[in-house]
Amino acid sequence: MSHNKNVMKQNDTFVLLKPVEAIVIGEHRAVILPAKTIVTVVLTFGDPNSTEAYEVEAFLPKENIYVLASVKAHDAVSCSCATNTPEEG
C-alpha cells in the first residue's frame, strides 16, 4: 500500500515545498533552491508505488546554470508546470 499519494515518475515536474541544497552540474559548487522552485524528476528512489525520494534537475535562468538535487518525496507537490510558461503571452 502506497503512503505517498503523489508518486511521480521521470520527467514529471513539481514545486519544492522548502529550500533544498543542489549541486551545479559540471561544477563542485552548491546552491540553495528556494521554496516554490519548479523542478523536473530525473530519477526516483524506492518502490515505484511508494517513492522515498527524487533526484531532480532545475534550470536557474538568472545564473544560467543547471543544478541537481535530492528531494524527499514528502517535500514535493506535483503540478502541471510543464504546460505553464510564465514568459509566454
Secondary structure, DSSP 8 states (H G I E B T S, - for coil): --S-TT---TT-EEEESS-EEEEETTSS-EEEE-TT-EEEEEEEEEETTEEEEEEEEEEETTTTEEEEEEEEGGGEEE--GGG--TT--
